[in-house]
């Protein structure tokens, strides 16, 4: 049993292969909240815990809060607005994908720019070499 809520949350994140950003976005938390809590080892506000428990219904609230009981719920709880939860998760995942696509495009543009710069430097180097060679043979 882990000693505090942050340790138990970290254990859950490891089990589910979630990083700070993924947990934050899926649960609808403020950017940097999970990372800060993990770094300072301080607890989370009840609103944040509620969002985490709503976003990840498989985790046992009693375990997360107190460390008592099973880590995971034995049965999936009834989610009244499951289609809404799924739609929200899809929206979040689509946003993450769009952000990644934009970052990939940005990096591709930088790569193209760097290739052009390298090409210019190679050409300038060749020109300089030609000039140096022509001076040697005069």
N, C-alpha and C positions, 0 to 999 in steps of 0.2 A: 504494500500500500504506500502510495506517495504521500508526502507530508502536507502539500498544499494544493490549492486549486490549479495553480500555474503548472506544477509538476504533472498533475493528472491530465491537464489539457495538452501538455507537451507529449505525454504518452499517447493520447488519442491521436494527435497530429502525426506522430511517428507511425502508429498503426495504420492510419489512413493515407500516409504519404502526402500530407498537406504541409505547405509552407505558410509562413505568416501571412503573406499577401493573399493566398488562396482562401485561407480561413476567414480573413478579414472581409474579402469581397463576397464570399458565399453567405456569410452571416450578416452582412450589411453593417459592419462596424466601421468606425472612423479609421482612416488610413493611419497606420503606424501604431494603433492601439495595442495589438497583440505583441508586436516586437518590443514595445516599451514595457509592457507588463512582464514579458519574459526576461528582459534585460534587468529590470529593477527588482524582479521577484515579488512584486506587490500583486495583490488580488485585483479582481475586476469588479466594476459596479454591477449591481443586480440587473440593470437593463442590458448590459453587454452579455451577461451570462444567459439571460432569457433569450436573446437573439441567437446565441450559439446553440442553445438547446432546441430552439425552433428550427434552426437550419440543419441540425444534425440529430434527428429524432432517435437514432440508434443508441446514443450515449445515455446511460442511466443518470438522471439528474442527481439522485442521492449520492452516487459514486463521485460525480464531478464535484459536488459541493462539499461532501464530508469524507470521501474516501471509503465509505461503507457500502457494502453490497457488491453486486456484480458490475463490471465495467460497462457492459452492454445490456440493453433491455432484451428480455427473452423473446418478446413478440414485438413486431413493429406496431407502434402506437397508431391509433386511428387519427388520421390527419384530416380535419374537416375541410380544409381548403387545399387539398393535395394538388389540384390542377393549378391553383394560384402559386403554390410553392414551386411546382415544376416550372411554370412559366417564368417566375422570378429567377430561378436558377438558370434557365435557358438564356434569359436576358443578360444575366451577369456573365455567363460563359461566352455569349456572343460579343459582349463588350470587351472581354479579355482577348478574344480572338482578333477583334478589330484593332485593339491596341498593339497586339503582337504584329499584325500585318503592317500597320503603319510604321512600326519600329523596323521591321524587315525592309520596307521600302526606303526608309531613311538611310539605313545602313548600306543598301544597294547603291543608292545615290552617292554616298560617301566613297564607296569602293570604286565607282565609276570615276569620280573626281580624282581619287588617288591614282588610278590607272593612267588618267590623262597627265597628271603631274609627273609620274614616273616616265611616261613616254616622252614628255618634253625634256626632262632631265637627261634621258638616254640620248635623245637627238642632239641636245646641246653638248653632251659629252663627246659624241661622235664628231660633231663639227669642230670642237676644240682639238680633238685628236688629229683631225685632218689638217688643221692650221699648224699644229705643232710639228707634224710630219713634213709639211711643205716648207717650214722654216729650216728644218734639219738638212733638207736636200738642196737648199739654195746656196 
